C-alpha cells in the first residue's frame, strides 16, 4: 500500500508500507521517492523539533484560559473604574482645599504647580 510520510526528516516522501492493513507496523518499508538532500533533511528535522517542543493545549485548557481572561478583564475594568473614582475624589478634595484656602486669603494652588494626578 502506497503512503506518504508525515513525520521526521522523510516528510513528504512516498513509500510502500506494510501490505497487511490489520498490522500496525510489520517493519516493511520501500521508499518510492529518493532521499531528500542533507539540507532538506536538516530543515525538516529542525521544524519537527519545533513542532514537538511547542506546548499543546486541549480544548478544555483553552476554555479555562478564556474564562481566566474574562475574569481578569472584569477585574481590570473594576480596578480602572475604582482608580477613576479615587482620582475624581482627589480632584474634589483639592478644589475644596483651594476653596477653604481662598477664604483665608491664601492661594492653595501656588504650591501645587508640579503636582500630577493620575498615571
N, CA, C and O atoms as CSV, one atom per row, in Angstrom:
chain,resi,resn,atom,element,x,y,z
A,1,UNK,N,N,0.841,-1.169,0.000
A,1,UNK,CA,C,0.000,0.000,0.000
A,1,UNK,C,C,0.896,1.245,0.000
A,1,UNK,O,O,1.787,1.371,0.840
A,2,UNK,N,N,0.661,2.148,-0.930
A,2,UNK,CA,C,1.450,3.376,-1.057
A,2,UNK,C,C,0.971,4.411,-0.038
A,2,UNK,O,O,-0.228,4.633,0.130
A,3,UNK,N,N,1.931,5.032,0.632
A,3,UNK,CA,C,1.620,6.052,1.645
A,3,UNK,C,C,2.583,7.221,1.489
A,3,UNK,O,O,3.529,7.170,0.703
A,4,UNK,N,N,2.317,8.284,2.265
A,4,UNK,CA,C,3.204,9.452,2.293
A,4,UNK,C,C,3.645,9.652,3.733
A,4,UNK,O,O,2.822,9.663,4.649
A,5,UNK,N,N,4.942,9.809,3.926
A,5,UNK,CA,C,5.477,10.038,5.262
A,5,UNK,C,C,5.051,11.418,5.758
A,5,UNK,O,O,5.169,12.411,5.040
A,6,UNK,N,N,4.565,11.464,6.973
A,6,UNK,CA,C,4.094,12.722,7.546
A,6,UNK,C,C,4.839,13.097,8.818
A,6,UNK,O,O,4.324,13.849,9.646
A,7,UNK,N,N,6.043,12.575,8.972
A,7,UNK,CA,C,6.820,12.950,10.145
A,7,UNK,C,C,8.305,12.735,9.901
A,7,UNK,O,O,8.711,11.971,9.026
A,8,UNK,N,N,9.093,13.425,10.695
A,8,UNK,CA,C,10.539,13.277,10.628
A,8,UNK,C,C,11.166,13.849,9.371
A,8,UNK,O,O,10.540,14.606,8.630
A,9,UNK,N,N,12.412,13.471,9.149
A,9,UNK,CA,C,13.162,14.039,8.021
A,9,UNK,C,C,12.752,13.461,6.670
A,9,UNK,O,O,13.275,13.880,5.638
A,10,UNK,N,N,11.826,12.507,6.663
A,10,UNK,CA,C,11.322,11.951,5.400
A,10,UNK,C,C,9.940,12.504,5.047
A,10,UNK,O,O,9.278,11.984,4.149
A,11,UNK,N,N,9.506,13.540,5.736
A,11,UNK,CA,C,8.187,14.134,5.481
A,11,UNK,C,C,8.012,14.430,3.994
A,11,UNK,O,O,8.874,15.035,3.356
A,12,UNK,N,N,6.869,13.986,3.457
A,12,UNK,CA,C,6.557,14.256,2.057
A,12,UNK,C,C,7.005,13.177,1.090
A,12,UNK,O,O,6.594,13.177,-0.070
A,13,UNK,N,N,7.843,12.256,1.550
A,13,UNK,CA,C,8.304,11.175,0.664
A,13,UNK,C,C,7.273,10.056,0.621
A,13,UNK,O,O,6.695,9.692,1.645
A,14,UNK,N,N,7.045,9.512,-0.578
A,14,UNK,CA,C,6.124,8.390,-0.747
A,14,UNK,C,C,6.865,7.078,-0.486
A,14,UNK,O,O,8.058,6.946,-0.758
A,15,UNK,N,N,6.119,6.122,0.049
A,15,UNK,CA,C,6.716,4.810,0.322
A,15,UNK,C,C,5.642,3.730,0.287
A,15,UNK,O,O,4.447,4.006,0.401
A,16,UNK,N,N,6.101,2.495,0.125
A,16,UNK,CA,C,5.218,1.345,0.266
A,16,UNK,C,C,5.406,0.837,1.680
A,16,UNK,O,O,6.527,0.559,2.107
A,17,UNK,N,N,4.292,0.716,2.412
A,17,UNK,CA,C,4.358,0.232,3.784
A,17,UNK,C,C,3.875,-1.190,3.878
A,17,UNK,O,O,3.733,-1.880,2.869
A,18,UNK,N,N,3.629,-1.614,5.066
A,18,UNK,CA,C,3.175,-2.974,5.341
A,18,UNK,C,C,1.915,-3.291,4.534
A,18,UNK,O,O,0.939,-2.545,4.608
A,19,UNK,N,N,1.920,-4.380,3.766
A,19,UNK,CA,C,0.753,-4.718,2.944
A,19,UNK,C,C,-0.421,-5.262,3.763
A,19,UNK,O,O,-1.530,-5.390,3.243
A,20,UNK,N,N,-0.190,-5.577,5.017
A,20,UNK,CA,C,-1.248,-6.119,5.870
A,20,UNK,C,C,-1.865,-4.980,6.678
A,20,UNK,O,O,-1.273,-4.499,7.644
A,21,UNK,N,N,-3.065,-4.554,6.272
A,21,UNK,CA,C,-3.688,-3.393,6.895
A,21,UNK,C,C,-3.990,-3.603,8.372
A,21,UNK,O,O,-3.955,-2.651,9.152
A,22,UNK,N,N,-4.285,-4.837,8.762
A,22,UNK,CA,C,-4.624,-5.069,10.165
A,22,UNK,C,C,-3.394,-4.951,11.075
A,22,UNK,O,O,-3.528,-4.777,12.287
A,23,UNK,N,N,-2.197,-5.047,10.482
A,23,UNK,CA,C,-0.976,-4.901,11.275
A,23,UNK,C,C,-0.578,-3.431,11.301
A,23,UNK,O,O,-0.557,-2.753,10.273
A,24,UNK,N,N,-0.269,-2.966,12.478
A,24,UNK,CA,C,0.090,-1.559,12.612
A,24,UNK,C,C,1.448,-1.272,11.979
A,24,UNK,O,O,1.594,-0.288,11.254
A,25,UNK,N,N,2.424,-2.104,12.239
A,25,UNK,CA,C,3.752,-1.876,11.677
A,25,UNK,C,C,4.495,-3.205,11.600
A,25,UNK,O,O,4.965,-3.731,12.609
A,26,UNK,N,N,4.594,-3.739,10.374
A,26,UNK,CA,C,5.295,-5.017,10.224
A,26,UNK,C,C,6.773,-4.796,9.909
A,26,UNK,O,O,7.536,-5.755,9.802
A,27,UNK,N,N,7.174,-3.538,9.759
A,27,UNK,CA,C,8.575,-3.232,9.508
A,27,UNK,C,C,8.940,-3.132,8.041
A,27,UNK,O,O,10.080,-2.808,7.711
A,28,UNK,N,N,7.984,-3.406,7.146
A,28,UNK,CA,C,8.269,-3.334,5.711
A,28,UNK,C,C,8.123,-1.900,5.224
A,28,UNK,O,O,7.060,-1.296,5.366
A,29,UNK,N,N,9.198,-1.355,4.647
A,29,UNK,CA,C,9.168,-0.008,4.061
A,29,UNK,C,C,10.027,-0.018,2.807
A,29,UNK,O,O,11.187,-0.429,2.834
A,30,UNK,N,N,9.439,0.442,1.707
A,30,UNK,CA,C,10.190,0.610,0.465
A,30,UNK,C,C,9.906,2.026,-0.024
A,30,UNK,O,O,8.768,2.368,-0.346
A,31,UNK,N,N,10.948,2.837,-0.074
A,31,UNK,CA,C,10.783,4.242,-0.457
A,31,UNK,C,C,10.639,4.373,-1.967
A,31,UNK,O,O,11.472,3.874,-2.725
A,32,UNK,N,N,9.577,5.049,-2.400
A,32,UNK,CA,C,9.347,5.328,-3.817
A,32,UNK,C,C,10.173,6.543,-4.232
A,32,UNK,O,O,10.839,6.539,-5.268
A,33,UNK,N,N,10.114,7.577,-3.402
A,33,UNK,CA,C,10.857,8.815,-3.684
A,33,UNK,C,C,12.270,8.711,-3.127
A,33,UNK,O,O,12.490,8.057,-2.108
A,34,UNK,N,N,13.233,9.358,-3.794
A,34,UNK,CA,C,14.608,9.332,-3.283
A,34,UNK,C,C,14.726,10.129,-1.983
A,34,UNK,O,O,13.851,10.921,-1.634
A,35,UNK,N,N,15.840,9.891,-1.278
A,35,UNK,CA,C,16.104,10.642,-0.047
A,35,UNK,C,C,16.185,12.122,-0.358
A,35,UNK,O,O,16.617,12.523,-1.439
A,36,UNK,N,N,15.759,12.939,0.613
A,36,UNK,CA,C,15.920,14.387,0.470
A,36,UNK,C,C,17.396,14.738,0.578
A,36,UNK,O,O,18.157,14.001,1.205
A,37,UNK,N,N,17.819,15.855,-0.023
A,37,UNK,CA,C,19.196,16.316,0.178
A,37,UNK,C,C,19.420,16.613,1.666
A,37,UNK,O,O,18.468,16.861,2.405
A,38,UNK,N,N,20.671,16.585,2.092
A,38,UNK,CA,C,21.003,16.760,3.514
A,38,UNK,C,C,20.431,18.058,4.082
A,38,UNK,O,O,19.919,18.063,5.201
A,39,UNK,N,N,20.508,19.172,3.323
A,39,UNK,CA,C,19.995,20.449,3.849
A,39,UNK,C,C,18.487,20.373,4.094
A,39,UNK,O,O,17.978,20.985,5.033
A,40,UNK,N,N,17.770,19.617,3.244
A,40,UNK,CA,C,16.324,19.464,3.405
A,40,UNK,C,C,16.016,18.598,4.621
A,40,UNK,O,O,15.108,18.910,5.391
A,41,UNK,N,N,16.764,17.515,4.798
A,41,UNK,CA,C,16.568,16.661,5.972
A,41,UNK,C,C,16.826,17.444,7.251
A,41,UNK,O,O,16.082,17.315,8.223
A,42,UNK,N,N,17.890,18.262,7.252
A,42,UNK,CA,C,18.197,19.076,8.433
A,42,UNK,C,C,17.072,20.065,8.722
A,42,UNK,O,O,16.677,20.247,9.874
A,43,UNK,N,N,16.557,20.704,7.669
A,43,UNK,CA,C,15.469,21.673,7.844
A,43,UNK,C,C,14.222,20.980,8.397
A,43,UNK,O,O,13.577,21.493,9.311
A,44,UNK,N,N,13.886,19.815,7.839
A,44,UNK,CA,C,12.720,19.073,8.323
A,44,UNK,C,C,12.901,18.633,9.773
A,44,UNK,O,O,11.964,18.708,10.568
A,45,UNK,N,N,14.101,18.175,10.115
A,45,UNK,CA,C,14.367,17.764,11.500
A,45,UNK,C,C,14.198,18.943,12.452
A,45,UNK,O,O,13.616,18.803,13.527
A,46,UNK,N,N,14.712,20.109,12.048
A,46,UNK,CA,C,14.587,21.302,12.891
A,46,UNK,C,C,13.119,21.707,13.042
A,46,UNK,O,O,12.675,22.035,14.142
A,47,UNK,N,N,12.371,21.683,11.946
A,47,UNK,CA,C,10.952,22.046,12.012
A,47,UNK,C,C,10.170,21.083,12.900
A,47,UNK,O,O,9.344,21.513,13.705
A,48,UNK,N,N,10.426,19.780,12.757
A,48,UNK,CA,C,9.733,18.814,13.604
A,48,UNK,C,C,10.127,18.991,15.064
A,48,UNK,O,O,9.299,18.802,15.956
A,49,UNK,N,N,11.377,19.352,15.317
A,49,UNK,CA,C,11.796,19.635,16.694
A,49,UNK,C,C,11.009,20.793,17.282
A,49,UNK,O,O,10.617,20.762,18.448
A,50,UNK,N,N,10.780,21.816,16.466
A,50,UNK,CA,C,9.983,22.961,16.932
A,50,UNK,C,C,8.539,22.550,17.194
A,50,UNK,O,O,7.938,22.958,18.187
A,51,UNK,N,N,7.990,21.740,16.297
A,51,UNK,CA,C,6.605,21.287,16.472
A,51,UNK,C,C,6.479,20.492,17.768
A,51,UNK,O,O,5.543,20.700,18.541
A,52,UNK,N,N,7.414,19.589,18.003
A,52,UNK,CA,C,7.352,18.735,19.188
A,52,UNK,C,C,7.585,19.511,20.473
A,52,UNK,O,O,7.093,19.111,21.528
A,53,UNK,N,N,8.330,20.622,20.410
A,53,UNK,CA,C,8.585,21.402,21.622
A,53,UNK,C,C,7.511,22.456,21.875
A,53,UNK,O,O,7.516,23.108,22.919
A,54,UNK,N,N,6.592,22.627,20.926
A,54,UNK,CA,C,5.506,23.588,21.105
A,54,UNK,C,C,4.476,22.988,22.047
A,54,UNK,O,O,4.033,21.856,21.853
A,55,UNK,N,N,4.089,23.758,23.083
A,55,UNK,CA,C,3.103,23.200,24.016
A,55,UNK,C,C,1.757,22.964,23.332
A,55,UNK,O,O,1.332,23.740,22.476
A,56,UNK,N,N,1.111,21.898,23.723
A,56,UNK,CA,C,-0.196,21.555,23.170
A,56,UNK,C,C,-1.252,21.887,24.215
A,56,UNK,O,O,-1.132,21.509,25.381
A,57,UNK,N,N,-2.276,22.590,23.787
A,57,UNK,CA,C,-3.373,22.910,24.687
A,57,UNK,C,C,-4.637,22.228,24.185
A,57,UNK,O,O,-4.997,22.343,23.013
A,58,UNK,N,N,-5.295,21.526,25.074
A,58,UNK,CA,C,-6.555,20.878,24.704
A,58,UNK,C,C,-7.662,21.927,24.657
A,58,UNK,O,O,-7.479,23.056,25.110
A,59,UNK,N,N,-8.798,21.546,24.110
A,59,UNK,CA,C,-9.945,22.459,24.047
A,59,UNK,C,C,-10.356,22.881,25.456
A,59,UNK,O,O,-10.750,24.026,25.677
A,60,UNK,N,N,-10.264,21.960,26.399
A,60,UNK,CA,C,-10.618,22.282,27.785
A,60,UNK,C,C,-9.631,23.298,28.367
A,60,UNK,O,O,-10.039,24.219,29.074
A,61,UNK,N,N,-8.331,23.137,28.073
A,61,UNK,CA,C,-7.329,24.107,28.523
A,61,UNK,C,C,-7.658,25.495,27.991
A,61,UNK,O,O,-7.596,26.484,28.722
A,62,UNK,N,N,-8.008,25.556,26.714
A,62,UNK,CA,C,-8.326,26.843,26.083
A,62,UNK,C,C,-9.564,27.451,26.739
A,62,UNK,O,O,-9.606,28.657,26.978
A,63,UNK,N,N,-10.574,26.626,27.034
A,63,UNK,CA,C,-11.783,27.139,27.695
A,63,UNK,C,C,-11.446,27.731,29.056
A,63,UNK,O,O,-11.953,28.796,29.410
A,64,UNK,N,N,-10.594,27.053,29.823
A,64,UNK,CA,C,-10.192,27.581,31.126
A,64,UNK,C,C,-9.418,28.890,30.966
A,64,UNK,O,O,-9.605,29.827,31.743
A,65,UNK,N,N,-8.548,28.949,29.955
A,65,UNK,CA,C,-7.789,30.179,29.720
A,65,UNK,C,C,-8.715,31.334,29.354
A,65,UNK,O,O,-8.516,32.462,29.806
A,66,UNK,N,N,-9.727,31.051,28.535
A,66,UNK,CA,C,-10.690,32.091,28.144
A,66,UNK,C,C,-11.465,32.561,29.372
A,66,UNK,O,O,-11.685,33.761,29.542
A,67,UNK,N,N,-11.881,31.624,30.233
A,67,UNK,CA,C,-12.588,32.002,31.461
A,67,UNK,C,C,-11.700,32.875,32.342
A,67,UNK,O,O,-12.152,33.890,32.873
A,68,UNK,N,N,-10.432,32.478,32.496
A,68,UNK,CA,C,-9.496,33.275,33.291
A,68,UNK,C,C,-9.307,34.660,32.693
A,68,UNK,O,O,-9.256,35.655,33.416
A,69,UNK,N,N,-9.204,34.720,31.375
A,69,UNK,CA,C,-9.027,36.002,30.696
A,69,UNK,C,C,-10.233,36.905,30.923
A,69,UNK,O,O,-10.077,38.098,31.186
A,70,UNK,N,N,-11.432,36.342,30.822
A,70,UNK,CA,C,-12.646,37.131,31.074
A,70,UNK,C,C,-12.670,37.641,32.510
A,70,UNK,O,O,-13.008,38.798,32.763
A,71,UNK,N,N,-12.309,36.769,33.445
A,71,UNK,CA,C,-12.294,37.147,34.859
A,71,UNK,C,C,-11.283,38.264,35.103
A,71,UNK,O,O,-11.590,39.251,35.772
A,72,UNK,N,N,-10.080,38.107,34.562
A,72,UNK,CA,C,-9.046,39.130,34.738
A,72,UNK,C,C,-9.435,40.438,34.062
A,72,UNK,O,O,-9.146,41.516,34.581
A,73,UNK,N,N,-10.083,40.348,32.916
A,73,UNK,CA,C,-10.534,41.543,32.212
A,73,UNK,C,C,-11.574,42.291,33.042
A,73,UNK,O,O,-11.544,43.520,33.121
A,74,UNK,N,N,-12.493,41.551,33.660
A,74,UNK,CA,C,-13.507,42.172,34.517
A,74,UNK,C,C,-12.860,42.814,35.737
A,74,UNK,O,O,-13.245,43.911,36.142
A,75,UNK,N,N,-11.866,42.126,36.331
A,75,UNK,CA,C,-11.154,42.685,37.482
A,75,UNK,C,C,-10.410,43.956,37.094
A,75,UNK,O,O,-10.398,44.927,37.851
A,76,UNK,N,N,-9.790,43.951,35.916
A,76,UNK,CA,C,-9.070,45.136,35.450
A,76,UNK,C,C,-10.038,46.295,35.251
A,76,UNK,O,O,-9.755,47.422,35.658
A,77,UNK,N,N,-11.173,46.020,34.631
A,77,UNK,CA,C,-12.178,47.056,34.392
A,77,UNK,C,C,-12.661,47.646,35.713
A,77,UNK,O,O,-12.830,48.859,35.837
A,78,UNK,N,N,-12.881,46.779,36.694
A,78,UNK,CA,C,-13.314,47.231,38.020
A,78,UNK,C,C,-12.228,48.094,38.664
A,78,UNK,O,O,-12.530,49.130,39.258
A,79,UNK,N,N,-10.971,47.673,38.548
A,79,UNK,CA,C,-9.860,48.436,39.128
A,79,UNK,C,C,-9.715,49.800,38.446
A,79,UNK,O,O,-9.443,50.799,39.112
A,80,UNK,N,N,-9.897,49.844,37.122
A,80,UNK,CA,C,-9.810,51.116,36.389
A,80,UNK,C,C,-10.929,52.049,36.845
A,80,UNK,O,O,-10.699,53.240,37.054
A,81,UNK,N,N,-12.136,51.512,37.000
A,81,UNK,CA,C,-13.260,52.325,37.486
A,81,UNK,C,C,-12.980,52.864,38.887
A,81,UNK,O,O,-13.230,54.036,39.168
A,82,UNK,N,N,-12.463,52.007,39.759
A,82,UNK,CA,C,-12.144,52.420,41.130
A,82,UNK,C,C,-11.062,53.501,41.129
A,82,UNK,O,O,-11.142,54.469,41.885
A,83,UNK,N,N,-10.058,53.329,40.281
A,83,UNK,CA,C,-8.989,54.329,40.177
A,83,UNK,C,C,-9.566,55.674,39.740
A,83,UNK,O,O,-9.204,56.717,40.285
A,84,UNK,N,N,-10.460,55.645,38.758
A,84,UNK,CA,C,-11.055,56.886,38.273
A,84,UNK,C,C,-11.872,57.563,39.377
A,84,UNK,O,O,-11.819,58.783,39.532
A,85,UNK,N,N,-12.626,56.771,40.141
A,85,UNK,CA,C,-13.403,57.331,41.255
A,85,UNK,C,C,-12.482,57.990,42.277
A,85,UNK,O,O,-12.767,59.083,42.767
A,86,UNK,N,N,-11.370,57.314,42.598
A,86,UNK,CA,C,-10.425,57.872,43.564
A,86,UNK,C,C,-9.779,59.153,43.036
A,86,UNK,O,O,-9.595,60.109,43.788
A,87,UNK,N,N,-9.435,59.176,41.743
A,87,UNK,CA,C,-8.848,60.388,41.167
A,87,UNK,C,C,-9.845,61.542,41.192
A,87,UNK,O,O,-9.470,62.680,41.473
A,88,UNK,N,N,-11.109,61.255,40.901
A,88,UNK,CA,C,-12.139,62.301,40.973
A,88,UNK,C,C,-12.319,62.789,42.408
A,88,UNK,O,O,-12.537,63.977,42.648
A,89,UNK,N,N,-12.226,61.868,43.349
A,89,UNK,CA,C,-12.322,62.241,44.764
A,89,UNK,C,C,-11.156,63.155,45.149
A,89,UNK,O,O,-11.340,64.131,45.876
A,90,UNK,N,N,-9.961,62.834,44.658
A,90,UNK,CA,C,-8.790,63.681,44.931
A,90,UNK,C,C,-8.999,65.069,44.340
A,90,UNK,O,O,-8.715,66.073,44.993
A,91,UNK,N,N,-9.496,65.127,43.105
A,91,UNK,CA,C,-9.747,66.427,42.466
A,91,UNK,C,C,-10.752,67.229,43.290
A,91,UNK,O,O,-10.559,68.423,43.517
A,92,UNK,N,N,-11.827,66.570,43.738
A,92,UNK,CA,C,-12.819,67.258,44.574
A,92,UNK,C,C,-12.188,67.777,45.861
A,92,UNK,O,O,-12.475,68.894,46.290
A,93,UNK,N,N,-11.325,66.964,46.479
A,93,UNK,CA,C,-10.665,67.378,47.723
A,93,UNK,C,C,-9.744,68.570,47.481
A,93,UNK,O,O,-9.699,69.501,48.285
A,94,UNK,N,N,-9.010,68.537,46.369
A,94,UNK,CA,C,-8.104,69.645,46.045
A,94,UNK,C,C,-8.912,70.924,45.838
A,94,UNK,O,O,-8.523,71.989,46.319
A,95,UNK,N,N,-10.029,70.823,45.129
A,95,UNK,CA,C,-10.868,72.006,44.916
A,95,UNK,C,C,-11.445,72.516,46.234
A,95,UNK,O,O,-11.522,73.724,46.458
A,96,UNK,N,N,-11.847,71.596,47.100
A,96,UNK,CA,C,-12.384,72.006,48.401
A,96,UNK,C,C,-11.301,72.679,49.235
A,96,UNK,O,O,-11.561,73.690,49.886
A,97,UNK,N,N,-10.089,72.127,49.220
A,97,UNK,CA,C,-8.977,72.741,49.959
A,97,UNK,C,C,-8.662,74.115,49.393
A,97,UNK,O,O,-8.376,75.054,50.136
A,98,UNK,N,N,-8.717,74.226,48.072
A,98,UNK,CA,C,-8.468,75.516,47.430
A,98,UNK,C,C,-9.524,76.531,47.847
A,98,UNK,O,O,-9.212,77.685,48.140
A,99,UNK,N,N,-10.782,76.084,47.869
A,99,UNK,CA,C,-11.872,76.977,48.271
A,99,UNK,C,C,-11.689,77.442,49.713
A,99,UNK,O,O,-11.861,78.622,50.020
A,100,UNK,N,N,-11.338,76.502,50.600
A,100,UNK,CA,C,-11.123,76.862,52.003
A,100,UNK,C,C,-9.925,77.788,52.156
A,100,UNK,O,O,-9.961,78.723,52.956
A,101,UNK,N,N,-8.865,77.535,51.397
A,101,UNK,CA,C,-7.656,78.360,51.466
A,101,UNK,C,C,-7.960,79.774,50.978
A,101,UNK,O,O,-7.497,80.751,51.568
A,102,UNK,N,N,-8.737,79.883,49.898
A,102,UNK,CA,C,-9.042,81.215,49.364
A,102,UNK,C,C,-9.916,82.005,50.332
A,102,UNK,O,O,-9.860,83.235,50.336
A,103,UNK,N,N,-10.719,81.333,51.151
A,103,UNK,CA,C,-11.496,82.016,52.190
A,103,UNK,C,C,-10.582,82.694,53.194
A,103,UNK,O,O,-10.885,83.767,53.716
A,104,UNK,N,N,-9.440,82.033,53.456
A,104,UNK,CA,C,-8.489,82.576,54.421
A,104,UNK,C,C,-7.591,83.619,53.778
A,104,UNK,O,O,-6.777,84.240,54.461
A,105,UNK,N,N,-7.729,83.821,52.466
A,105,UNK,CA,C,-6.934,84.833,51.789
A,105,UNK,C,C,-5.674,84.299,51.141
A,105,UNK,O,O,-4.950,85.074,50.516
A,106,UNK,N,N,-5.377,83.033,51.256
A,106,UNK,CA,C,-4.189,82.458,50.627
A,106,UNK,C,C,-4.512,81.892,49.255
A,106,UNK,O,O,-5.652,81.937,48.793
A,107,UNK,N,N,-3.505,81.371,48.636
A,107,UNK,CA,C,-3.709,80.758,47.319
A,107,UNK,C,C,-3.173,79.331,47.372
A,107,UNK,O,O,-1.959,79.129,47.344
A,108,UNK,N,N,-4.055,78.343,47.448
A,108,UNK,CA,C,-3.667,76.938,47.606
A,108,UNK,C,C,-2.864,76.409,46.425
A,108,UNK,O,O,-1.903,75.668,46.628
A,109,UNK,N,N,-3.231,76.769,45.192
A,109,UNK,CA,C,-2.584,76.205,44.009
A,109,UNK,C,C,-1.163,76.709,43.795
A,109,UNK,O,O,-0.462,76.181,42.931
A,110,UNK,N,N,-0.718,77.695,44.536
A,110,UNK,CA,C,0.646,78.206,44.371
A,110,UNK,C,C,1.676,77.107,44.633
A,110,UNK,O,O,2.722,77.087,43.983
A,111,UNK,N,N,1.409,76.201,45.561
A,111,UNK,CA,C,2.348,75.123,45.877
A,111,UNK,C,C,2.082,73.838,45.114
A,111,UNK,O,O,2.785,72.847,45.317
A,112,UNK,N,N,1.085,73.831,44.242
A,112,UNK,CA,C,0.680,72.602,43.546
A,112,UNK,C,C,0.980,72.631,42.058
A,112,UNK,O,O,0.394,71.844,41.314
A,113,UNK,N,N,1.846,73.481,41.598
A,113,UNK,CA,C,2.089,73.617,40.155
A,113,UNK,C,C,2.634,72.343,39.519
A,113,UNK,O,O,2.244,72.001,38.403
A,114,UNK,N,N,3.518,71.642,40.199
A,114,UNK,CA,C,4.148,70.455,39.613
A,114,UNK,C,C,3.457,69.154,40.022
A,114,UNK,O,O,3.940,68.065,39.713
A,115,UNK,N,N,2.328,69.273,40.717
A,115,UNK,CA,C,1.615,68.085,41.185
A,115,UNK,C,C,0.888,67.417,40.020
A,115,UNK,O,O,0.207,68.087,39.243
A,116,UNK,N,N,1.033,66.097,39.900
A,116,UNK,CA,C,0.391,65.357,38.813
A,116,UNK,C,C,-0.572,64.350,39.418
A,116,UNK,O,O,-0.214,63.592,40.320
A,117,UNK,N,N,-1.781,64.352,38.917
A,117,UNK,CA,C,-2.789,63.405,39.380
A,117,UNK,C,C,-2.971,62.363,38.291
A,117,UNK,O,O,-3.064,62.706,37.112
A,118,UNK,N,N,-3.024,61.103,38.670
A,118,UNK,CA,C,-3.217,60.029,37.689
A,118,UNK,C,C,-1.893,59.474,37.224
A,118,UNK,O,O,-0.832,59.772,37.774
A,119,UNK,N,N,-1.991,58.646,36.180
A,119,UNK,CA,C,-0.772,57.994,35.679
A,119,UNK,C,C,-0.321,58.566,34.382
A,119,UNK,O,O,0.688,58.125,33.831
